[in-house]
Amino acid sequence: MKLAKIEPLLMALGGWVIKGMGSNVTFERDGILADFHRPHQAKAALRYRIKNTCKLLKKLGEII
């Protein structure tokens, strides 16, 4: 899965993507923050990024 598909998903759920320094981005919705690191050369989201996305979606009540 490409990280470029995760960001639009999070935004479609009503969140904001806040660009940080360098390749860091923070997703925010309802006061819940999640930090992500955009990959530099490889565009694929690594396993830990997908796990972090799932944890965030559970915290937001989007998935069980």
CNS distance restraints for C-alpha pairs under 8 A (distance, minus, plus):
assign (resid   1 and name CA) (resid   5 and name CA) 7.32 0.50 0.50
assign (resid   1 and name CA) (resid  44 and name CA) 5.67 0.50 0.50
assign (resid   1 and name CA) (resid  45 and name CA) 5.78 0.50 0.50
assign (resid   2 and name CA) (resid   6 and name CA) 7.16 0.50 0.50
assign (resid   2 and name CA) (resid  43 and name CA) 5.68 0.50 0.50
assign (resid   2 and name CA) (resid  44 and name CA) 4.31 0.50 0.50
assign (resid   2 and name CA) (resid  45 and name CA) 5.19 0.50 0.50
assign (resid   3 and name CA) (resid   7 and name CA) 6.76 0.50 0.50
assign (resid   3 and name CA) (resid  38 and name CA) 7.24 0.50 0.50
assign (resid   3 and name CA) (resid  43 and name CA) 6.40 0.50 0.50
assign (resid   3 and name CA) (resid  44 and name CA) 5.92 0.50 0.50
assign (resid   3 and name CA) (resid  45 and name CA) 4.82 0.50 0.50
assign (resid   4 and name CA) (resid   8 and name CA) 7.19 0.50 0.50
assign (resid   4 and name CA) (resid  43 and name CA) 7.61 0.50 0.50
assign (resid   5 and name CA) (resid   9 and name CA) 6.49 0.50 0.50
assign (resid   6 and name CA) (resid  10 and name CA) 6.35 0.50 0.50
assign (resid   6 and name CA) (resid  53 and name CA) 7.87 0.50 0.50
assign (resid   7 and name CA) (resid  11 and name CA) 6.24 0.50 0.50
assign (resid   7 and name CA) (resid  17 and name CA) 7.48 0.50 0.50
assign (resid   8 and name CA) (resid  12 and name CA) 5.95 0.50 0.50
assign (resid   9 and name CA) (resid  13 and name CA) 6.47 0.50 0.50
assign (resid  10 and name CA) (resid  14 and name CA) 6.99 0.50 0.50
assign (resid  10 and name CA) (resid  15 and name CA) 5.91 0.50 0.50
assign (resid  10 and name CA) (resid  16 and name CA) 7.76 0.50 0.50
assign (resid  10 and name CA) (resid  27 and name CA) 7.53 0.50 0.50
assign (resid  11 and name CA) (resid  15 and name CA) 4.70 0.50 0.50
assign (resid  11 and name CA) (resid  16 and name CA) 5.86 0.50 0.50
assign (resid  11 and name CA) (resid  17 and name CA) 7.06 0.50 0.50
assign (resid  14 and name CA) (resid  29 and name CA) 6.78 0.50 0.50
assign (resid  15 and name CA) (resid  27 and name CA) 6.57 0.50 0.50
assign (resid  15 and name CA) (resid  28 and name CA) 5.44 0.50 0.50
assign (resid  15 and name CA) (resid  29 and name CA) 4.54 0.50 0.50
assign (resid  15 and name CA) (resid  30 and name CA) 7.92 0.50 0.50
assign (resid  16 and name CA) (resid  27 and name CA) 5.57 0.50 0.50
assign (resid  16 and name CA) (resid  28 and name CA) 5.17 0.50 0.50
assign (resid  16 and name CA) (resid  29 and name CA) 6.46 0.50 0.50
assign (resid  17 and name CA) (resid  25 and name CA) 6.55 0.50 0.50
assign (resid  17 and name CA) (resid  26 and name CA) 5.66 0.50 0.50
assign (resid  17 and name CA) (resid  27 and name CA) 4.56 0.50 0.50
assign (resid  17 and name CA) (resid  28 and name CA) 6.49 0.50 0.50
assign (resid  18 and name CA) (resid  25 and name CA) 5.62 0.50 0.50
assign (resid  18 and name CA) (resid  26 and name CA) 5.03 0.50 0.50
assign (resid  18 and name CA) (resid  27 and name CA) 6.21 0.50 0.50
assign (resid  18 and name CA) (resid  28 and name CA) 7.58 0.50 0.50
assign (resid  19 and name CA) (resid  23 and name CA) 7.92 0.50 0.50
assign (resid  19 and name CA) (resid  24 and name CA) 6.50 0.50 0.50
assign (resid  19 and name CA) (resid  25 and name CA) 4.57 0.50 0.50
assign (resid  19 and name CA) (resid  26 and name CA) 6.45 0.50 0.50
assign (resid  20 and name CA) (resid  24 and name CA) 4.99 0.50 0.50
assign (resid  20 and name CA) (resid  25 and name CA) 5.11 0.50 0.50
assign (resid  20 and name CA) (resid  26 and name CA) 6.97 0.50 0.50
assign (resid  21 and name CA) (resid  25 and name CA) 7.87 0.50 0.50
assign (resid  23 and name CA) (resid  37 and name CA) 5.68 0.50 0.50
assign (resid  23 and name CA) (resid  38 and name CA) 5.16 0.50 0.50
assign (resid  23 and name CA) (resid  39 and name CA) 7.34 0.50 0.50
assign (resid  23 and name CA) (resid  40 and name CA) 7.53 0.50 0.50
assign (resid  24 and name CA) (resid  35 and name CA) 7.12 0.50 0.50
assign (resid  24 and name CA) (resid  36 and name CA) 5.86 0.50 0.50
assign (resid  24 and name CA) (resid  37 and name CA) 4.55 0.50 0.50
assign (resid  24 and name CA) (resid  38 and name CA) 6.21 0.50 0.50
assign (resid  25 and name CA) (resid  35 and name CA) 5.91 0.50 0.50
assign (resid  25 and name CA) (resid  36 and name CA) 5.28 0.50 0.50
assign (resid  25 and name CA) (resid  37 and name CA) 6.17 0.50 0.50
assign (resid  25 and name CA) (resid  38 and name CA) 7.29 0.50 0.50
assign (resid  26 and name CA) (resid  33 and name CA) 6.55 0.50 0.50
assign (resid  26 and name CA) (resid  34 and name CA) 5.53 0.50 0.50
assign (resid  26 and name CA) (resid  35 and name CA) 4.38 0.50 0.50
assign (resid  26 and name CA) (resid  36 and name CA) 6.00 0.50 0.50
assign (resid  27 and name CA) (resid  33 and name CA) 5.65 0.50 0.50
assign (resid  27 and name CA) (resid  34 and name CA) 5.19 0.50 0.50
assign (resid  27 and name CA) (resid  35 and name CA) 6.37 0.50 0.50
assign (resid  27 and name CA) (resid  36 and name CA) 7.71 0.50 0.50
assign (resid  28 and name CA) (resid  32 and name CA) 5.56 0.50 0.50
assign (resid  28 and name CA) (resid  33 and name CA) 4.63 0.50 0.50
assign (resid  28 and name CA) (resid  34 and name CA) 6.64 0.50 0.50
assign (resid  29 and name CA) (resid  33 and name CA) 6.86 0.50 0.50
assign (resid  32 and name CA) (resid  60 and name CA) 7.83 0.50 0.50
assign (resid  34 and name CA) (resid  56 and name CA) 7.07 0.50 0.50
assign (resid  36 and name CA) (resid  49 and name CA) 7.35 0.50 0.50
assign (resid  39 and name CA) (resid  43 and name CA) 6.05 0.50 0.50
assign (resid  39 and name CA) (resid  44 and name CA) 7.59 0.50 0.50
assign (resid  39 and name CA) (resid  45 and name CA) 7.52 0.50 0.50
assign (resid  45 and name CA) (resid  49 and name CA) 5.91 0.50 0.50
assign (resid  45 and name CA) (resid  50 and name CA) 6.62 0.50 0.50
assign (resid  46 and name CA) (resid  50 and name CA) 6.61 0.50 0.50
assign (resid  47 and name CA) (resid  51 and name CA) 6.23 0.50 0.50
assign (resid  48 and name CA) (resid  52 and name CA) 6.03 0.50 0.50
assign (resid  49 and name CA) (resid  53 and name CA) 6.14 0.50 0.50
assign (resid  50 and name CA) (resid  54 and name CA) 6.26 0.50 0.50
assign (resid  51 and name CA) (resid  55 and name CA) 6.22 0.50 0.50
assign (resid  52 and name CA) (resid  56 and name CA) 6.16 0.50 0.50
assign (resid  53 and name CA) (resid  57 and name CA) 6.19 0.50 0.50
assign (resid  54 and name CA) (resid  58 and name CA) 6.20 0.50 0.50
assign (resid  54 and name CA) (resid  63 and name CA) 7.96 0.50 0.50
assign (resid  55 and name CA) (resid  59 and name CA) 6.17 0.50 0.50
assign (resid  56 and name CA) (resid  60 and name CA) 6.19 0.50 0.50
assign (resid  57 and name CA) (resid  61 and name CA) 6.20 0.50 0.50
assign (resid  57 and name CA) (resid  62 and name CA) 5.16 0.50 0.50
assign (resid  57 and name CA) (resid  63 and name CA) 5.84 0.50 0.50
assign (resid  58 and name CA) (resid  62 and name CA) 5.82 0.50 0.50
assign (resid  58 and name CA) (resid  63 and name CA) 5.06 0.50 0.50
assign (resid  58 and name CA) (resid  64 and name CA) 5.86 0.50 0.50
